[in-house]
Amino acid sequence: MGRISGTTRLLAVLGDPIEQVRAPALVNPLLDRLGRDAVLVPVHVRPADLGEVVGGLRRIGNLDGLLVTVPHKIEICRYADELAPAAAFTGSSNALRREPDGRWRADNFDGVGFVRGLRARGHEPEGRRISLVGAGGAGTALAAALLENGAARLSVCDTDARRLHALLARLGERWPGRATGSAVPRVEDADIAVNATPLGMRADDPLPFDPSRVPPGGVVADIVMKPAETRLLRTAAALGRAVHHGIHTLDHQLECYAAYFGLAG
């Protein structure tokens, strides 16, 4: 990381917990390579404090943008002045930037990053049967991106019935007949089974679904980035299933962030 001075521009990533975030380790070297006088710092924000913290951050004159991780991706939209189409459709955001007029615009790159990561590893979502566990901020973005990129059928599971039904209603309006929901994971005929919940961040977390029920030849994917080898992925690999790690999503979000925050120009 380059020397920080009075001219340094700031970016912050908000989350609770925050220890698991990988964005600073990837974004700060990118800023150095691009010769940008900027730094991304992690900020631990508990849900009850989000509004107050974001209000204060917006008043920092040299803060250019925010990245957002669990559990704030849905709630953060309340504090944006404008929602890009992806954020408006999903109702969640993982990036906000300050516009030249001082307004804050929110967007969501979780879905595009996940799909690009899948394709880069040889896991094409088009025409596939996909099971997605988690209808929160990240899961909503992944669901929309997977259908947008040609998933033949999407089964979404979430224990929060109200949240699940709201997501299915939005998906059904845009992609009628291609998404179904359940309170328990349905992975028995999935070509790709995805954990889009925080389960796996802690060693004592239960498995989000049983990878032994994923058909041989299926892919088990996780959006958790730390630890890199979650219990789900270790178990799936031991069963002979192909696995897809969370870091691949962030790897492919970097180009989105660079364009969104004007870093590459």
Backbone as CSV, one residue per row, in Angstrom:
resi,resn,N_x,N_y,N_z,CA_x,CA_y,CA_z,C_x,C_y,C_z
1,MET,0.842,-1.192,0.000,0.000,0.000,0.000,0.879,1.244,0.000
2,GLY,0.520,2.229,-0.841,1.287,3.447,-0.903,1.143,4.284,0.350
3,ARG,1.956,5.311,0.443,1.922,6.182,1.616,0.617,6.974,1.660
4,ILE,-0.024,7.008,2.827,-1.260,7.761,3.014,-0.898,9.190,3.389
5,SER,-1.563,10.141,2.755,-1.268,11.555,2.993,-2.568,12.334,3.097
6,GLY,-2.447,13.634,3.150,-3.625,14.483,3.236,-4.440,14.525,1.958
7,THR,-3.895,14.015,0.861,-4.633,13.988,-0.404,-5.302,12.637,-0.673
8,THR,-5.103,11.681,0.204,-5.615,10.322,-0.026,-7.136,10.294,-0.003
9,ARG,-7.712,9.635,-1.003,-9.149,9.436,-1.060,-9.494,8.142,-0.322
10,LEU,-10.690,8.098,0.262,-11.083,6.971,1.092,-12.226,6.172,0.475
11,LEU,-12.142,4.864,0.661,-13.247,3.935,0.433,-13.371,3.104,1.703
12,ALA,-14.578,2.673,2.036,-14.781,1.866,3.240,-15.664,0.680,2.901
13,VAL,-15.405,-0.450,3.568,-16.275,-1.618,3.435,-16.941,-1.852,4.776
14,LEU,-18.273,-1.955,4.787,-19.067,-2.051,6.004,-19.583,-3.469,6.194
15,GLY,-19.474,-3.992,7.412,-19.999,-5.324,7.680,-20.052,-5.631,9.153
16,ASP,-20.733,-6.718,9.489,-20.809,-7.228,10.863,-21.057,-8.733,10.813
17,PRO,-20.003,-9.545,11.029,-18.645,-9.179,11.424,-17.874,-8.598,10.248
18,ILE,-16.645,-8.184,10.514,-15.833,-7.579,9.467,-14.527,-8.319,9.244
19,GLU,-14.173,-9.224,10.182,-12.867,-9.885,10.100,-12.708,-10.724,8.847
20,GLN,-13.822,-11.197,8.269,-13.750,-12.121,7.147,-13.596,-11.428,5.801
21,VAL,-13.733,-10.109,5.726,-13.770,-9.458,4.419,-12.416,-9.559,3.713
22,ARG,-12.486,-9.863,2.432,-11.282,-10.002,1.618,-11.054,-8.790,0.722
23,ALA,-12.046,-7.900,0.632,-11.941,-6.780,-0.299,-10.697,-5.925,-0.096
24,PRO,-10.322,-5.535,1.146,-9.117,-4.711,1.277,-7.860,-5.376,0.721
25,ALA,-7.736,-6.701,0.903,-6.544,-7.407,0.428,-6.464,-7.446,-1.090
26,LEU,-7.598,-7.291,-1.770,-7.598,-7.302,-3.225,-7.691,-5.906,-3.828
27,VAL,-8.500,-5.045,-3.225,-8.703,-3.712,-3.787,-7.489,-2.820,-3.576
28,ASN,-6.864,-2.873,-2.396,-5.723,-1.980,-2.151,-4.542,-2.265,-3.071
29,PRO,-4.178,-3.525,-3.337,-3.139,-3.758,-4.350,-3.545,-3.255,-5.739
30,LEU,-4.847,-3.361,-6.064,-5.322,-2.825,-7.340,-5.119,-1.317,-7.402
31,LEU,-5.447,-0.635,-6.310,-5.246,0.813,-6.265,-3.774,1.170,-6.452
32,ASP,-2.891,0.378,-5.833,-1.455,0.615,-5.991,-1.022,0.422,-7.443
33,ARG,-1.502,-0.655,-8.069,-1.111,-0.934,-9.458,-1.580,0.174,-10.397
34,LEU,-2.739,0.742,-10.085,-3.285,1.808,-10.918,-2.710,3.180,-10.581
35,GLY,-1.869,3.237,-9.532,-1.262,4.506,-9.136,-2.237,5.480,-8.519
36,ARG,-3.275,4.950,-7.858,-4.298,5.805,-7.263,-3.940,6.159,-5.825
37,ASP,-4.126,7.409,-5.479,-3.898,7.870,-4.108,-5.193,7.642,-3.331
38,ALA,-5.435,6.374,-3.002,-6.694,5.986,-2.348,-6.452,4.724,-1.545
39,VAL,-7.337,4.475,-0.570,-7.221,3.303,0.280,-8.617,2.825,0.675
40,LEU,-8.783,1.502,0.755,-10.028,0.898,1.227,-9.800,0.364,2.636
41,VAL,-10.655,0.767,3.581,-10.504,0.343,4.971,-11.759,-0.392,5.432
42,PRO,-11.608,-1.418,6.298,-12.767,-2.117,6.849,-13.379,-1.338,8.001
43,VAL,-14.708,-1.326,8.084,-15.418,-0.626,9.152,-16.444,-1.578,9.744
44,HIS,-16.310,-1.872,11.032,-17.244,-2.775,11.710,-18.468,-1.980,12.149
45,VAL,-19.629,-2.326,11.589,-20.872,-1.609,11.881,-21.946,-2.613,12.271
46,ARG,-22.448,-2.508,13.487,-23.554,-3.367,13.911,-24.859,-2.852,13.314
47,PRO,-25.818,-3.738,13.075,-27.058,-3.325,12.412,-27.748,-2.132,13.058
48,ALA,-27.790,-2.084,14.382,-28.470,-0.980,15.055,-27.797,0.362,14.816
49,ASP,-26.523,0.341,14.410,-25.753,1.572,14.231,-25.620,1.984,12.769
50,LEU,-26.186,1.207,11.841,-25.914,1.446,10.431,-26.302,2.858,9.992
51,GLY,-27.515,3.284,10.316,-27.957,4.600,9.878,-27.073,5.716,10.389
52,GLU,-26.717,5.652,11.653,-25.874,6.697,12.241,-24.481,6.695,11.624
53,VAL,-23.923,5.506,11.424,-22.576,5.417,10.844,-22.575,5.914,9.405
54,VAL,-23.537,5.474,8.596,-23.580,5.902,7.202,-23.806,7.404,7.109
55,GLY,-24.652,7.933,7.985,-24.858,9.382,7.998,-23.572,10.139,8.255
56,GLY,-22.757,9.636,9.178,-21.479,10.268,9.447,-20.504,10.110,8.299
57,LEU,-20.446,8.907,7.718,-19.517,8.670,6.609,-19.843,9.552,5.410
58,ARG,-21.118,9.763,5.155,-21.499,10.598,4.014,-21.001,12.035,4.158
59,ARG,-20.704,12.441,5.392,-20.234,13.804,5.625,-18.712,13.929,5.531
60,ILE,-18.031,12.813,5.328,-16.574,12.861,5.174,-16.250,13.307,3.749
61,GLY,-15.586,14.440,3.625,-15.390,15.054,2.314,-14.542,14.264,1.349
62,ASN,-13.614,13.475,1.844,-12.741,12.714,0.938,-13.109,11.232,0.869
63,LEU,-14.354,10.900,1.273,-14.850,9.537,1.123,-15.596,9.440,-0.203
64,ASP,-15.115,8.560,-1.098,-15.684,8.462,-2.441,-16.693,7.334,-2.590
65,GLY,-16.651,6.337,-1.694,-17.571,5.239,-1.882,-17.539,4.226,-0.766
66,LEU,-18.527,3.333,-0.797,-18.674,2.283,0.204,-18.871,0.945,-0.484
67,LEU,-18.262,-0.079,0.062,-18.612,-1.457,-0.248,-19.383,-1.997,0.950
68,VAL,-20.267,-2.940,0.707,-21.175,-3.396,1.760,-21.239,-4.916,1.751
69,THR,-21.107,-5.514,2.940,-21.233,-6.957,3.069,-22.268,-7.282,4.138
70,VAL,-22.365,-8.572,4.501,-23.406,-9.001,5.442,-23.275,-8.256,6.766
71,PRO,-24.408,-7.902,7.375,-25.802,-8.168,6.983,-26.512,-6.953,6.423
72,HIS,-25.764,-6.029,5.828,-26.294,-4.692,5.545,-26.755,-4.459,4.107
73,LYS,-26.703,-5.466,3.241,-26.900,-5.210,1.813,-28.311,-4.748,1.468
74,ILE,-29.292,-5.187,2.221,-30.667,-4.733,1.978,-30.922,-3.384,2.646
75,GLU,-30.555,-3.284,3.900,-30.819,-2.063,4.668,-30.088,-0.854,4.102
76,ILE,-28.904,-1.073,3.495,-28.106,0.057,3.018,-28.835,0.844,1.933
77,CYS,-29.772,0.203,1.232,-30.484,0.899,0.161,-31.297,2.075,0.695
78,ARG,-31.670,2.032,1.959,-32.429,3.131,2.557,-31.624,4.425,2.575
79,TYR,-30.309,4.319,2.524,-29.451,5.490,2.691,-28.848,5.956,1.369
80,ALA,-29.314,5.389,0.254,-28.881,5.835,-1.067,-29.870,6.849,-1.622
81,ASP,-29.376,7.801,-2.391,-30.248,8.768,-3.051,-30.796,8.229,-4.358
82,GLU,-30.091,7.249,-4.938,-30.485,6.694,-6.228,-30.065,5.228,-6.278
83,LEU,-30.916,4.374,-6.863,-30.604,2.963,-7.017,-30.416,2.642,-8.494
84,ALA,-29.285,2.040,-8.823,-29.077,1.529,-10.171,-30.049,0.383,-10.420
85,PRO,-30.288,-0.001,-11.681,-31.292,-1.042,-11.963,-31.097,-2.329,-11.179
86,ALA,-29.865,-2.817,-11.041,-29.643,-4.074,-10.314,-30.017,-3.930,-8.849
87,ALA,-29.670,-2.800,-8.245,-30.009,-2.576,-6.842,-31.508,-2.364,-6.662
88,ALA,-32.135,-1.682,-7.610,-33.572,-1.439,-7.510,-34.350,-2.740,-7.634
89,PHE,-33.953,-3.606,-8.557,-34.684,-4.856,-8.750,-34.517,-5.797,-7.569
90,THR,-33.293,-5.936,-7.091,-33.019,-6.885,-6.013,-33.338,-6.320,-4.636
91,GLY,-33.394,-4.992,-4.515,-33.590,-4.386,-3.204,-32.382,-4.518,-2.306
92,SER,-31.207,-4.719,-2.908,-29.981,-4.851,-2.125,-28.829,-4.218,-2.888
93,SER,-27.795,-3.854,-2.158,-26.638,-3.188,-2.762,-25.362,-3.627,-2.067
94,ASN,-24.285,-3.718,-2.838,-22.979,-3.954,-2.220,-21.967,-2.883,-2.573
95,ALA,-22.418,-1.804,-3.228,-21.506,-0.712,-3.555,-22.286,0.595,-3.688
96,LEU,-21.775,1.637,-3.063,-22.348,2.978,-3.198,-21.222,3.946,-3.537
97,ARG,-21.503,4.871,-4.435,-20.491,5.876,-4.766,-21.083,7.277,-4.654
98,ARG,-20.213,8.216,-4.380,-20.618,9.625,-4.330,-20.559,10.190,-5.746
99,GLU,-21.685,10.720,-6.213,-21.748,11.329,-7.534,-21.167,12.742,-7.482
100,PRO,-20.835,13.324,-8.640,-20.276,14.690,-8.646,-21.157,15.721,-7.956
101,ASP,-22.484,15.508,-7.967,-23.386,16.468,-7.321,-23.582,16.177,-5.834
102,GLY,-22.854,15.160,-5.302,-22.939,14.843,-3.884,-23.952,13.774,-3.541
103,ARG,-24.806,13.385,-4.511,-25.761,12.306,-4.260,-25.044,10.963,-4.219
104,TRP,-25.670,9.999,-3.529,-25.083,8.670,-3.399,-25.896,7.668,-4.213
105,ARG,-25.218,6.941,-5.091,-25.844,5.974,-5.997,-25.425,4.566,-5.578
106,ALA,-26.407,3.679,-5.452,-26.154,2.298,-5.022,-26.290,1.346,-6.208
107,ASP,-25.430,0.343,-6.233,-25.507,-0.690,-7.257,-25.199,-2.038,-6.606
108,ASN,-25.358,-3.102,-7.363,-25.101,-4.436,-6.826,-24.350,-5.270,-7.856
109,PHE,-23.155,-5.729,-7.478,-22.304,-6.510,-8.369,-22.133,-7.952,-7.888
110,ASP,-22.893,-8.359,-6.881,-22.791,-9.740,-6.393,-23.160,-10.737,-7.495
111,GLY,-24.259,-10.470,-8.173,-24.728,-11.412,-9.179,-23.794,-11.528,-10.360
112,VAL,-23.394,-10.390,-10.910,-22.513,-10.430,-12.079,-21.160,-11.027,-11.708
113,GLY,-20.663,-10.725,-10.513,-19.395,-11.308,-10.081,-19.478,-12.809,-9.927
114,PHE,-20.601,-13.285,-9.371,-20.772,-14.721,-9.178,-20.843,-15.446,-10.518
115,VAL,-21.637,-14.921,-11.445,-21.789,-15.578,-12.742,-20.477,-15.572,-13.515
116,ARG,-19.771,-14.461,-13.489,-18.482,-14.412,-14.189,-17.493,-15.393,-13.562
117,GLY,-17.544,-15.502,-12.235,-16.678,-16.453,-11.551,-16.998,-17.884,-11.932
118,LEU,-18.288,-18.233,-11.994,-18.689,-19.567,-12.420,-18.149,-19.879,-13.810
119,ARG,-18.377,-18.965,-14.736,-17.966,-19.215,-16.121,-16.449,-19.326,-16.246
120,ALA,-15.726,-18.526,-15.490,-14.271,-18.582,-15.556,-13.732,-19.931,-15.087
121,ARG,-14.499,-20.608,-14.229,-14.079,-21.915,-13.715,-14.719,-23.065,-14.482
122,GLY,-15.381,-22.737,-15.598,-15.949,-23.774,-16.443,-17.325,-24.265,-16.041
123,HIS,-18.027,-23.498,-15.185,-19.360,-23.904,-14.729,-20.400,-22.976,-15.359
124,GLU,-20.875,-23.325,-16.524,-21.823,-22.495,-17.270,-23.228,-22.608,-16.661
125,PRO,-23.835,-21.480,-16.255,-25.179,-21.546,-15.667,-26.303,-21.690,-16.689
126,GLU,-26.063,-21.318,-17.932,-27.132,-21.352,-18.934,-27.628,-22.773,-19.146
127,GLY,-28.942,-22.927,-19.070,-29.565,-24.222,-19.293,-29.485,-25.178,-18.114
128,ARG,-28.940,-24.730,-16.992,-28.733,-25.619,-15.837,-29.861,-25.482,-14.820
129,ARG,-29.994,-26.540,-14.011,-30.901,-26.536,-12.864,-30.079,-26.103,-11.655
130,ILE,-30.502,-25.031,-11.017,-29.702,-24.438,-9.947,-30.533,-24.356,-8.678
131,SER,-29.932,-24.777,-7.573,-30.556,-24.651,-6.254,-29.792,-23.596,-5.467
132,LEU,-30.522,-22.631,-4.934,-29.924,-21.508,-4.219,-30.482,-21.465,-2.803
133,VAL,-29.608,-21.519,-1.818,-30.021,-21.453,-0.420,-29.692,-20.064,0.105
134,GLY,-30.730,-19.293,0.445,-30.551,-17.937,0.954,-31.190,-16.915,0.045
135,ALA,-32.175,-16.171,0.565,-32.868,-15.143,-0.209,-32.629,-13.759,0.380
136,GLY,-31.480,-13.591,1.040,-31.106,-12.284,1.571,-30.526,-11.405,0.484
137,GLY,-29.706,-10.438,0.885,-29.157,-9.491,-0.087,-28.338,-10.156,-1.174
138,ALA,-27.403,-11.022,-0.788,-26.565,-11.695,-1.779,-27.387,-12.700,-2.584
139,GLY,-28.221,-13.492,-1.896,-29.011,-14.495,-2.587,-29.944,-13.889,-3.622
140,THR,-30.542,-12.762,-3.296,-31.428,-12.077,-4.234,-30.679,-11.665,-5.485
141,ALA,-29.475,-11.112,-5.311,-28.669,-10.692,-6.459,-28.254,-11.883,-7.305
142,LEU,-27.871,-12.985,-6.649,-27.480,-14.180,-7.387,-28.661,-14.761,-8.161
143,ALA,-29.828,-14.786,-7.526,-31.016,-15.333,-8.189,-31.304,-14.584,-9.484
144,ALA,-31.312,-13.270,-9.427,-31.607,-12.473,-10.616,-30.548,-12.678,-11.694
145,ALA,-29.279,-12.710,-11.305,-28.206,-12.861,-12.287,-28.230,-14.236,-12.940
146,LEU,-28.528,-15.275,-12.159,-28.566,-16.624,-12.717,-29.691,-16.774,-13.737
147,LEU,-30.864,-16.215,-13.432,-31.961,-16.271,-14.394,-31.671,-15.386,-15.600
148,GLU,-31.095,-14.230,-15.364,-30.733,-13.332,-16.464,-29.754,-14.006,-17.416
149,ASN,-28.918,-14.886,-16.889,-27.908,-15.562,-17.697,-28.322,-16.973,-18.104
150,GLY,-29.611,-17.239,-18.102,-30.127,-18.412,-18.771,-30.330,-19.665,-17.965
151,ALA,-30.280,-19.591,-16.619,-30.577,-20.784,-15.823,-31.953,-21.316,-16.218
152,ALA,-32.021,-22.618,-16.458,-33.287,-23.202,-16.910,-34.312,-23.239,-15.798
153,ARG,-33.842,-23.527,-14.577,-34.740,-23.599,-13.433,-33.967,-23.225,-12.183
154,LEU,-34.598,-22.416,-11.347,-33.975,-21.972,-10.111,-34.877,-22.326,-8.933
155,SER,-34.342,-23.085,-7.990,-35.057,-23.401,-6.755,-34.409,-22.602,-5.630
156,VAL,-35.191,-21.770,-4.964,-34.686,-20.907,-3.904,-35.224,-21.382,-2.563
157,CYS,-34.347,-21.486,-1.576,-34.744,-21.889,-0.226,-34.403,-20.785,0.760
158,ASP,-35.341,-20.491,1.644,-35.065,-19.568,2.746,-36.061,-19.866,3.866
159,THR,-35.587,-19.825,5.095,-36.466,-20.110,6.229,-37.411,-18.952,6.535
160,ASP,-37.113,-17.765,6.004,-37.976,-16.600,6.176,-39.002,-16.599,5.040
161,ALA,-40.216,-17.082,5.318,-41.221,-17.243,4.274,-41.591,-15.914,3.620
162,ARG,-41.678,-14.873,4.409,-42.055,-13.576,3.852,-41.006,-13.071,2.863
163,ARG,-39.736,-13.211,3.241,-38.655,-12.772,2.360,-38.605,-13.627,1.094
164,LEU,-38.791,-14.932,1.256,-38.759,-15.836,0.113,-39.883,-15.524,-0.870
165,HIS,-41.091,-15.346,-0.366,-42.221,-15.084,-1.247,-42.075,-13.744,-1.965
166,ALA,-41.496,-12.764,-1.283,-41.276,-11.467,-1.926,-40.300,-11.605,-3.088
167,LEU,-39.235,-12.391,-2.880,-38.265,-12.596,-3.949,-38.901,-13.353,-5.114
168,LEU,-39.641,-14.418,-4.813,-40.255,-15.202,-5.876,-41.246,-14.378,-6.691
169,ALA,-41.945,-13.462,-6.037,-42.879,-12.597,-6.760,-42.145,-11.717,-7.756
170,ARG,-41.013,-11.142,-7.342,-40.236,-10.290,-8.248,-39.657,-11.105,-9.396
171,LEU,-39.123,-12.283,-9.074,-38.537,-13.128,-10.122,-39.606,-13.589,-11.105
172,GLY,-40.792,-13.921,-10.574,-41.860,-14.417,-11.426,-42.366,-13.383,-12.413
173,GLU,-42.351,-12.124,-12.021,-42.797,-11.060,-12.920,-41.868,-10.933,-14.119
174,ARG,-40.579,-11.134,-13.887,-39.583,-10.935,-14.953,-39.257,-12.230,-15.694
175,TRP,-39.242,-13.350,-14.956,-38.910,-14.648,-15.564,-39.985,-15.663,-15.164
176,PRO,-41.175,-15.547,-15.714,-42.291,-16.380,-15.269,-42.016,-17.878,-15.445
177,GLY,-42.365,-18.642,-14.405,-42.304,-20.083,-14.468,-40.944,-20.714,-14.281
178,ARG,-39.905,-19.915,-14.016,-38.553,-20.477,-13.936,-38.010,-20.555,-12.517
179,ALA,-38.691,-19.967,-11.545,-38.210,-19.985,-10.162,-39.278,-20.547,-9.232
180,THR,-38.850,-21.436,-8.331,-39.731,-21.981,-7.303,-39.057,-21.801,-5.952
181,GLY,-39.835,-21.986,-4.875,-39.275,-21.781,-3.547,-39.682,-22.861,-2.581
182,SER,-38.905,-22.972,-1.500,-39.208,-23.946,-0.455,-38.539,-23.508,0.836
183,ALA,-39.036,-24.065,1.952,-38.458,-23.771,3.262,-37.254,-24.654,3.563
184,VAL,-37.086,-25.725,2.787,-35.941,-26.630,2.962,-35.221,-26.737,1.626
185,PRO,-33.895,-26.922,1.643,-33.140,-26.989,0.382,-33.564,-28.172,-0.486
186,ARG,-33.693,-27.918,-1.773,-33.997,-28.965,-2.742,-32.823,-29.047,-3.727
187,VAL,-31.897,-29.928,-3.428,-30.668,-30.015,-4.217,-30.526,-31.357,-4.934
188,GLU,-31.529,-32.235,-4.819,-31.400,-33.609,-5.308,-31.185,-33.696,-6.818
189,ASP,-31.668,-32.736,-7.578,-31.468,-32.777,-9.023,-30.773,-31.519,-9.534
190,ALA,-30.026,-30.856,-8.666,-29.366,-29.610,-9.045,-28.060,-29.871,-9.790
191,ASP,-27.870,-29.148,-10.874,-26.567,-29.144,-11.537,-25.573,-28.297,-10.751
192,ILE,-26.082,-27.224,-10.141,-25.264,-26.338,-9.315,-26.056,-26.020,-8.058
193,ALA,-25.482,-26.281,-6.882,-26.116,-25.969,-5.598,-25.284,-24.894,-4.910
194,VAL,-25.939,-23.814,-4.503,-25.223,-22.626,-4.032,-25.636,-22.268,-2.613
195,ASN,-24.644,-22.046,-1.748,-24.904,-21.461,-0.440,-24.750,-19.954,-0.543
196,ALA,-25.851,-19.221,-0.401,-25.816,-17.756,-0.418,-26.179,-17.195,0.950
197,THR,-25.865,-17.956,2.006,-26.084,-17.508,3.384,-24.725,-17.305,4.056
198,PRO,-24.692,-16.706,5.246,-23.417,-16.580,5.972,-22.964,-17.868,6.644
199,LEU,-23.765,-18.935,6.585,-23.398,-20.179,7.248,-22.083,-20.714,6.683
200,GLY,-21.155,-20.962,7.576,-19.826,-21.395,7.174,-18.745,-20.432,7.579
201,MET,-19.138,-19.218,7.965,-18.151,-18.245,8.416,-17.561,-18.646,9.763
202,ARG,-18.355,-19.352,10.577,-17.893,-19.805,11.893,-17.750,-21.321,11.890
203,ALA,-16.791,-21.811,12.651,-16.471,-23.241,12.636,-17.639,-24.097,13.100
204,ASP,-18.487,-23.573,13.995,-19.584,-24.377,14.534,-20.902,-24.169,13.791
205,ASP,-20.876,-23.476,12.650,-22.099,-23.290,11.861,-22.576,-24.632,11.306
206,PRO,-23.885,-24.838,11.265,-24.398,-26.037,10.585,-24.230,-25.902,9.076
207,LEU,-24.283,-27.018,8.372,-24.241,-26.984,6.917,-25.522,-26.344,6.377
208,PRO,-25.430,-25.487,5.377,-26.643,-24.901,4.780,-27.482,-25.939,4.045
209,PHE,-26.841,-26.974,3.525,-27.536,-28.108,2.921,-26.581,-29.296,2.923
210,ASP,-27.137,-30.475,2.702,-26.347,-31.703,2.714,-25.757,-31.942,1.327
211,PRO,-24.439,-31.770,1.156,-23.870,-31.911,-0.188,-23.938,-33.332,-0.736
212,SER,-24.164,-34.329,0.130,-24.274,-35.698,-0.371,-25.525,-35.881,-1.216
213,ARG,-26.499,-34.964,-1.081,-27.738,-35.045,-1.854,-27.602,-34.407,-3.233
214,VAL,-26.505,-33.691,-3.453,-26.250,-33.129,-4.780,-25.801,-34.270,-5.694
215,PRO,-26.368,-34.398,-6.886,-26.017,-35.520,-7.755,-24.525,-35.556,-8.092
216,PRO,-23.957,-36.726,-8.257,-22.577,-36.822,-8.752,-22.447,-36.056,-10.071
217,GLY,-21.399,-35.301,-10.196,-21.249,-34.437,-11.364,-21.759,-33.030,-11.128
218,GLY,-22.506,-32.825,-10.032,-22.981,-31.497,-9.688,-21.888,-30.651,-9.057
219,VAL,-22.125,-29.353,-9.039,-21.183,-28.390,-8.465,-21.764,-27.836,-7.167
220,VAL,-20.942,-27.783,-6.125,-21.331,-27.160,-4.858,-20.563,-25.843,-4.743
221,ALA,-21.290,-24.725,-4.675,-20.690,-23.392,-4.643,-21.013,-22.701,-3.328
222,ASP,-20.088,-21.870,-2.876,-20.258,-21.134,-1.623,-19.873,-19.685,-1.860
223,ILE,-20.647,-18.739,-1.297,-20.254,-17.340,-1.420,-19.400,-16.875,-0.250
224,VAL,-19.299,-17.692,0.822,-18.452,-17.328,1.963,-17.004,-17.285,1.500
225,MET,-16.297,-16.220,1.857,-14.921,-16.039,1.396,-13.880,-16.369,2.457
226,LYS,-14.274,-16.284,3.705,-13.336,-16.605,4.776,-14.078,-17.349,5.865
227,PRO,-13.696,-18.609,6.114,-12.540,-19.296,5.550,-12.748,-19.659,4.080
228,ALA,-11.654,-19.781,3.353,-11.743,-20.132,1.942,-12.327,-21.527,1.767
229,GLU,-11.916,-22.442,2.630,-12.436,-23.809,2.593,-13.475,-23.956,3.709
230,THR,-14.704,-23.678,3.386,-15.763,-23.823,4.376,-16.033,-25.301,4.631
231,ARG,-16.745,-25.560,5.711,-17.121,-26.952,6.006,-17.930,-27.543,4.860
232,LEU,-18.804,-26.740,4.263,-19.602,-27.214,3.132,-18.704,-27.672,1.992
233,LEU,-17.723,-26.863,1.632,-16.859,-27.201,0.502,-15.955,-28.384,0.825
234,ARG,-15.449,-28.438,2.043,-14.619,-29.589,2.427,-15.417,-30.885,2.345
235,THR,-16.648,-30.846,2.864,-17.488,-32.045,2.846,-17.818,-32.442,1.421
236,ALA,-18.169,-31.453,0.588,-18.516,-31.743,-0.802,-17.332,-32.329,-1.558
237,ALA,-16.149,-31.756,-1.355,-14.960,-32.252,-2.040,-14.653,-33.690,-1.624
238,ALA,-14.819,-33.993,-0.334,-14.570,-35.349,0.153,-15.539,-36.352,-0.461
239,LEU,-16.712,-35.869,-0.862,-17.713,-36.721,-1.500,-17.508,-36.826,-3.010
240,GLY,-16.508,-36.128,-3.508,-16.220,-36.177,-4.930,-16.964,-35.163,-5.764
241,ARG,-17.636,-34.197,-5.122,-18.334,-33.168,-5.878,-17.360,-32.051,-6.267
242,ALA,-17.573,-31.462,-7.424,-16.818,-30.277,-7.795,-17.225,-29.130,-6.877
243,VAL,-16.270,-28.285,-6.499,-16.578,-27.181,-5.597,-16.166,-25.859,-6.235
244,HIS,-16.848,-24.796,-5.812,-16.596,-23.453,-6.330,-16.504,-22.506,-5.139
245,HIS,-15.358,-21.853,-4.973,-15.063,-21.070,-3.777,-15.596,-19.638,-3.862
246,GLY,-15.848,-19.063,-2.704,-16.391,-17.717,-2.626,-15.492,-16.648,-3.206
247,ILE,-14.174,-16.844,-3.111,-13.250,-15.809,-3.558,-13.380,-15.537,-5.047
248,HIS,-13.869,-16.510,-5.829,-13.990,-16.297,-7.272,-14.977,-15.180,-7.585
249,THR,-15.994,-15.018,-6.747,-16.942,-13.917,-6.958,-16.252,-12.575,-6.797
250,LEU,-15.500,-12.420,-5.713,-14.827,-11.143,-5.478,-13.772,-10.875,-6.537
251,ASP,-13.066,-11.912,-6.964,-12.070,-11.733,-8.021,-12.688,-11.055,-9.237
252,HIS,-13.886,-11.474,-9.587,-14.513,-10.949,-10.796,-15.353,-9.702,-10.538
253,GLN,-15.495,-9.331,-9.283,-16.115,-8.037,-8.973,-15.110,-6.898,-9.088
254,LEU,-13.841,-7.202,-9.040,-12.836,-6.142,-9.039,-12.946,-5.253,-10.271
255,GLU,-13.147,-5.866,-11.443,-13.270,-5.065,-12.654,-14.521,-4.200,-12.592
256,CYS,-15.583,-4.719,-11.955,-16.806,-3.921,-11.785,-16.541,-2.732,-10.876
257,TYR,-15.853,-2.977,-9.763,-15.541,-1.898,-8.834,-14.652,-0.842,-9.497
258,ALA,-13.664,-1.299,-10.261,-12.747,-0.358,-10.911,-13.506,0.575,-11.840
259,ALA,-14.455,0.012,-12.596,-15.246,0.851,-13.504,-16.212,1.745,-12.732
260,TYR,-16.849,1.185,-11.708,-17.886,1.914,-10.968,-17.314,3.119,-10.238
261,PHE,-16.156,2.931,-9.629,-15.542,4.017,-8.863,-14.564,4.843,-9.709
262,GLY,-14.504,4.598,-11.007,-13.651,5.383,-11.887,-12.181,5.200,-11.618
263,LEU,-11.791,3.989,-11.230,-10.388,3.765,-10.856,-9.513,3.459,-12.058
264,ALA,-10.100,2.899,-13.105,-9.281,2.422,-14.223,-9.079,3.478,-15.301
265,GLY,-9.814,4.590,-15.208,-9.738,5.594,-16.249,-8.483,6.441,-16.165
